[in-house]
Amino acid sequence: MSADGPDEHPAIAPLSFLLGRWEGAGKGDYPTIEAFGFIQQLTFTHIGKPYLIYTSRSWRLEKDGDGRPAKGAPLAVEAGFWRPQPGNRVEVLLTHPTGITEIYLGEVSGTKIEMATDAVVRTESAKPVTAGKRLYGLVDSLTRPGEKDLAYAYDMAAMGQPLQPHLWAAHLQWQWTE
């Protein structure tokens, strides 16, 4: 065990570039809603087992009194587990408080992860989300030369619409302060 917590399980090595807290801004759009900006915080942690623990929280993007980006009303939350598999594969289980649970199957290629839903399960009151596709990866930072940001894109099929772009964002990594 390290001074900062348990040692990483060897199985999470292909996903270890995700570990930490990431925050950034993004945009969302879909035929059934008005386009919007958001601020999002992603957290990837581990407890020494062969999976990552994932949480995501987002807020509407607003401007503070000085015109800088600020967190507005809360938007979405999701939580789950990222389970690396042999052959650079990954299984991701995500749950939303809106009554939707998604199971993604994907592939890890260096610091890029592409995945698509294998199953979407909804409660009776949940919106009709039927499929999703996600892409995560490290990209060169546009604001911090020589550093990397975590970028992602999320395509969704919902509300009778076909699979199409819904969310995209870039996040910079924070150092743990706890």
C-alpha positions, 0 to 999 in steps of 0.5 A: 500500500502506498502513502496515498492509498492502496496500490493500483491493481495491475489490471487497471494499468491500461486505464491509469491515465484516467486516474484523478479529478478532471474539470472542464467545459463542454457543449451539448445539443440534441434535436429535442432540446436547446443547445447549452454549455456546461461545466463538468467534473469527472473523477476516476479513483480506485481501491486496489481492486481490478476496476476504476470507480467513476463519477461525473457531475455537471452544471449549466455554464454561466458567467460570473460578475467578471465574465468568467465561466461559473457553475450554474444550476446542476444538470446531470450526475452519473456514476459507475465502474470501468472494468479493464478486460484482456485484449485491451477491452473495457466494460463500463457500467453507468447509472443515472439517477434519472432511471437509466443504466447503461453497459458499454463495451469498448477498446483501449488504444493507448490513451484513447477509449472508444465504446458503445452500449451493449445494453440500456435498461430504463425504469418506467419513468425514465426517458427513452434512451436506447443507445450511446457511443462514447470516445475518451482520450488525452489530447494536447492542451490548448491552454497549457503547452506540453500538458494533456487534457481529457477530451470526450464525445458522447453520441446518444439515441433517445426520444425517438431520434437516431444515434447522433452527437449530444455532448463534447468537452475537454477537461484539465486534471486537478491535483488531489487536495483531500 
